[in-house]
Amino acid sequence: MFKSGFITIIGRPNVGKSTLLNSIMGEKLSIVSCKPQTTRNNIQTILTEKDFQLVFVDTPGIHKPKHKLGEYMVKIAQDSIKEVDLILFLTNPEEEIGRGDMYILEQLKEYDVPVFLVLNKIDENTQERVAMSLDNYSKAFSFSEIIPISALKGKNVDELKKLMVEYMPEGPKYYPEDMITDQQERFVVAETIREKALRLLSQEVPHGTAVEIISMKKNEKGTFHIDATILCEKDSHKGIIIGKNGAMLKKISTYARQDIEKFLGAKVNLKLWVKVKKEWRDSSSILKELGYK
């Protein structure tokens, strides 16, 4: 019997959703950063093994939006709850359930879908704190399963995977078995560049940045030539992104190229530019151009 189904990962920003997905997949597909609201689009990743296929939808965190991009991100997260076979509610150990998590749990009560409580970062907390959190959450919501994990260390991730398969219905193989993501290569390349900017730039710059792929071509030798623009909202941010004598932009380019080469399995020639588009996060036309539809 072959089992298959769709799983969405729900949680506040920066609780480790992308890290968990990467741990399950064994591939670096969702960008990971210490800064919140890193994931902007719901990335579908596909795990296929002999007896099952799990299709994951990694969502932007549900949060109170401050601009049109934020509204888009929240809508994507809420839409991902619909028509899935399983919801992973991911959170971290806390002495009390915060308002953000309670808001998400109240929303989840409206859906007739199994929900797992996945308590992440147990390696960073005391056993007492973990136990207290598990008790509090189990009283607040009727979870189908409760699994404490460390996504970063891989602790209990295999057990979580087995439980997910148990809850999947009998079904077809939705995607070819060698396919691990339904996202276009250009999208993954853009997100990889943006991740490096998130990691390397100062606090005030990153969430005012986006990446636009201008050109992506493969030559006869199999080398990819990629031209991309990093968008920012202020002239002062442009200077920070470029850095003294272009040092920061070169650093972003170098780190991005290394990951892009791993993803594409080919040599990459990456050229980056920086352009100012003021208040692009509140521009419907620019958001549409960037794929936030």
C-alpha positions, 0 to 999 in steps of 0.5 A: 500500500502506497501512502501520500498526502500534504502536510503544512507547517504552521507556527510563529515567525522564527520558531524553526519551520525551515530548519525542520523541513531541511532536517526532514528532507536532508536537503537545503531547500528553505532559506534559514536565518536568525531573523524572523519572517524569512520565508515569504512564499509557501515552498513545496518540498517532496519526500518520496520513499519506497512506500510513501510520498510526503508533500510539505508546504512551508509557510511564512509565520502567522503574524500581525502584518504591517504592510502589503507584503505582510498581508500577503505572507499571512494570507499564504500561511492561512490558505496553506491550512486548507485542503491538507492531510496533516498540520504540524504546529511548531513552537518552542518551549515557553513557561506560558503560551503567548498571544501569538500561539494562542491566536494560531491555535484558535484558528486551527480549531476551525479545521477538521484536520489532525494537528501535531504539536511539535515542540522544537529546540528542546536541546536549548531548554531545561527538561522542566521547561519542556515538560511545562510547555508540553502540559500547557499546550496539551491543555489548550488544544486537542492535538493528535500527537505530541512530539518534542524535537530538536530540528537543528540536531535532528533529535526525534525527527525520524520518529516524527517522520514515521508518525506523519506517514501513519497519518497519511491516506492511501494515495498516488505518487503526486510527483516524480520520485526524483523531484524534491521541490516544485519551485522553479530554479529561478525562485530558489536562486533568488531566495538563496541570494536573499538568505545571504543578505539576511545573514550578512547585513545589519538589522535595519536593512534585511526585511526591506530587501528582495531579489529579482533574477534579471537573467539566468542562462546555461551555456554549452559547457553547462555553466549558469550565468546569472544576473540578479538585482537586490532591491532595497528601500533607501539610498542609505541601505544601498550603500550598506549592501554594497559595502566599502569598495564593494566588499559586502556585495562581493561577500553576499555573491560569493556565499550565494554562488556556493549554495546555488552551485550545490543546488543546480549541480553546476558551475555558476557565474553570478553577477549582483547589482543593487537598486533602490525602489522606495516602499516596494513592500507596499507597492502592489505592482512591484510585489506582483513582479516579484512573484508575490501574487 
